[in-house]
Amino acid sequence: MLIFPYLERRGITAVPRVLWGREDQAMVKLRGLQALVEKELNKPEEYSSSIAEKAREIAREIFELIFREEKILLPAVWALLSEGEWAAIHEIAKEMGYLVPAEGEWAPKAKPLLPYQVKGAVTAEQLEKLPQEFRFAAQATLTPDTCEVKSEGDLEFETGFLSREEAEVLFRHLPLEMTYADAEGRVKFFSQSVLGGGFVRTKTIIGRRFEYCHPPRLERMVKSVVEELKSGKSDFREYWTRLGNRVIRVLVVAVKDKGGKYLGTLEMVEDLTDIINNPEEIKRKIVVL
């Protein structure tokens, strides 16, 4: 997720596909090994040799993956990526976390560059610095990706871009409906879902007090919940209710900025009737991807 998009931006697609494919195969085999170990708990004499054989096979594949990454992939990206690209990778990697402690702190001088901000052309000088195996694979598909992901007028978010129309339809295609009230308790926004409805709301609630959007018998409870969220006593409250023969889950969430400042209250309503009424059928549909 961190390195491969930079290669793909340069038109280098074969190497990421092959490496990720082999890693994915190793993951599938690890799951198979786990299943064998679980079976051995009941019949150890029947599965012991199979487990040892599978474990050796997976160990060889993982060793080969590590070898390819250290001797081919990492030297190649070191030759291709700029300091700005490494700065972005470093920034995101810190958020993701490392499997082992990262010693020291690198302070890049360049501004972080995400893949869509990179031109992607590979120079002849860079090609010469690539490991031979990587160079042969890269030259077969060396056509830079020139896609412009940001269009004029797009709304810019921390995690990407959307046009106003895309944002509108995206909310409509979520499997839940939302109502957002600001820090003063005034409704600023609500969404409607084409996948499953909740409570009736209309455009006339924009600017209305959040608690007034609920039946009078619930106003005191709603105000109490909002105060609880606003004070920081809770991050969210969960409720289950019925709407006719439908089972509805309601989440009331405190919306805060990165500094922890309370910005408002978000109420999410989701119709979970089919899941509640047919748990066994849902379990049969589960597929491990």
Helices and strands as residue ranges (DSSP letters): H 4-9, H 14-40, H 44-68, I 69-73, H 74-80, H 83-96, G 115-117, H 124-129, H 132-139, E 155-157, E 160-162, H 164-172, E 177-182, E 187-190, G 203-205, G 210-213, H 216-231, E 236-243, E 246-256, E 262-271, H 273-277, H 279-285
